[in-house]
C-alpha cells in the first residue's frame, strides 16, 4: 500500500512540475507578446510626436504666408498692381497648398491617435487578462485537473 501512496505522490509531483514548466513557458511567451506591443506603442508615440511637430511647422508656414499676403493686400487696398500680381498669385497658391498640407497632417494625426488609443486599449486589456489569470492561480492550480476537482475548494481553481 505504501508504494501506491508513494507512486501517487510522485505522479502528482511530476504533474505539478510539468504544469509549472508549462506556465513558465506561457509567462515567457506573454512577456514577449506584451513587450512587442509596448514597442509598437512607443513607435506610435514617436510617430504622433513627429506629426505634431509637422503640424506646428505647417501652422507656422501658413501664418507666415498669411502675414505676407495680408501685408500686400493692406499696402494695395484698391487691387494688386500688375508688377506684384504674379507674386501675389504665387503666395496665394502657396498658402492654399500649405493649408491643404496642414489639413492632411491634422487628418493623419486623428487617425494616428485613434490607432494609438486602440493599441493601448488592447494592450491594457491583455495585461488585465494576464493579471486576472495570475491572481486566480493558487496552489491547487498546479495540480492536474482530475486531482484538483477532487481535493481543491472551488475558489482555488484557475
QUISULDA-V846923 format. One record per backbone hydrogen bond with DSSP energy under -0.5 kcal/mol. NH is the residue of the N-H (numbers start at 1). CO is the residue of the C=O. E is the energy in kcal/mol with one decimal. If there is no record, write none. Layout:
[[NH;CO;E] [NH;CO;E]]
//
This chain:
[[5;1;-1.9] [6;2;-3.0] [7;3;-2.3] [8;4;-2.3] [9;5;-2.6] [10;6;-2.7] [11;7;-2.5] [12;8;-2.7] [13;9;-2.6] [14;10;-2.7] [15;11;-2.5] [16;12;-2.8] [17;13;-2.5] [18;14;-2.7] [19;15;-2.4] [20;16;-2.6] [21;17;-2.5] [22;18;-2.6] [23;19;-2.6] [24;20;-2.3] [25;21;-2.4] [26;22;-2.2] [27;23;-2.8] [28;24;-2.4] [29;25;-2.3] [30;26;-2.8] [31;27;-2.6] [32;28;-2.3] [33;29;-2.4] [34;30;-3.0] [35;31;-2.3] [36;32;-2.4] [37;33;-2.2] [38;34;-2.5] [39;35;-2.3] [40;36;-2.1] [41;37;-2.4] [42;38;-2.5] [43;39;-2.3] [44;40;-2.1] [45;41;-2.3] [46;42;-2.1] [47;43;-2.2] [48;44;-2.6] [49;45;-2.5] [50;46;-2.3] [51;47;-2.3] [52;48;-2.4] [53;49;-2.2] [54;50;-2.2] [55;51;-2.6] [56;52;-2.4] [57;53;-2.5] [58;54;-2.6] [59;55;-2.8] [60;56;-2.3] [61;57;-2.4] [62;58;-2.6] [63;59;-2.6] [64;60;-2.5] [65;61;-2.5] [66;62;-2.8] [67;63;-2.4] [68;64;-2.2] [69;65;-2.6] [70;66;-3.0] [71;67;-2.4] [72;68;-2.1] [73;69;-2.7] [74;70;-2.7] [75;71;-2.5] [76;72;-1.3] [77;74;-0.5] [79;76;-1.5] [84;81;-1.5] [85;81;-1.2] [86;82;-0.6] [88;84;-2.7] [89;85;-2.9] [90;86;-2.3] [91;87;-2.5] [92;88;-2.5] [93;89;-2.3] [94;90;-2.6] [95;91;-2.7] [96;92;-2.5] [97;93;-2.3] [98;94;-2.4] [99;95;-2.6] [100;96;-2.3] [101;97;-2.5] [102;98;-2.6] [103;99;-2.7] [104;100;-2.3] [105;101;-2.5] [106;102;-2.5] [107;103;-2.3] [108;104;-2.5] [109;105;-2.6] [110;106;-2.2] [111;107;-2.0] [112;108;-2.9] [113;109;-2.7] [114;110;-2.2] [115;111;-2.7] [116;112;-2.8] [117;113;-2.6] [118;114;-2.2] [119;115;-2.6] [120;116;-2.8] [121;117;-2.7] [122;118;-2.4] [123;119;-2.5] [124;120;-3.0] [125;121;-2.3] [126;122;-2.2] [127;123;-2.5] [128;124;-2.5] [129;125;-2.3] [130;126;-2.6] [131;127;-2.8] [132;128;-2.5] [133;129;-2.2] [134;130;-2.3] [135;131;-2.5] [136;132;-1.6] [137;134;-1.1] [138;136;-1.1] [141;138;-1.3] [142;139;-1.4] [143;140;-1.8] [147;144;-1.0] [148;144;-2.8] [149;145;-2.3] [150;147;-0.9] [151;147;-2.1] [152;148;-2.0] [156;153;-1.7] [157;154;-0.8]]
//
